Amino acid sequence: MSALTASDILVNPDENTLRHARAWNARMRESAPGGFALDTSHQPHITTLQRYVRTAELDDVHAAIGDTLATTDTSALSYRAVAIKHADWGVPGQGLAGILLEPSEPVLDFQAGLLAAVTPFTEPGGTAAAFVTDPGEDISQSTLDWVEHYVPAQIGPGKYTAHVTVGFARLDDLKTIEAEPDVFDVHPDAVAVYRLGNSGAARKLLTSWTIPS
């Protein structure tokens, strides 16, 4: 098997969305102090596509993404934040929460274009070695499986769950948190590729493209 990199092709959201994400992350850390903080190695982001790609072909992957962007009307990419929701991520008594987004139709078209562009460079079977880890850190099985099965589980209408991850919280606190409305428009500032860490964290920037305002 080739050396693989767990890659996240993502959208960096506008500053207003970042403010919302950081505020929610602070709430999550009040509930679960051991959870991660949003910082330079845990960037708030909107995943568009995750794949295990052959490390030796990363330059080709980035070129293919750039070609896709060149034929995309990036001004049409938009989202609507509609709620806070969580998923079970294998941490007993806690859930991994995110700002749930409704993507525009052009976002789904962009995802389809990216999938077609990078598929020739992908390979299944990624291990913890594909991720960024801190000393002594293990990559959770939930994280490994999420990247492995992102296609087809998160591809296209009715499947793609666009979101901004904001951290872990206790399940009892999440009942209260998820009842609080948080609705606003979200716009992209850039498209980037990151090497993933645990729980879908954007840990290491590999390359990026600014979206004209």
KADA-V343378 format. One record per helix or strand. SS is the DSSP state (2 for helix, 1 for strand). FROM is the first residue (numbers start at 1). TO is the last residue. If there is no record, write none. Layout:
SS:FROM:TO + SS:FROM:TO
//
This chain:
1:4:13 + 2:15:31 + 1:46:54 + 2:55:70 + 2:74:76 + 1:78:87 + 1:94:103 + 2:105:121 + 1:122:122 + 2:128:130 + 2:141:148 + 2:150:153 + 1:163:170 + 2:171:177 + 1:184:196 + 2:198:200 + 1:202:210
//
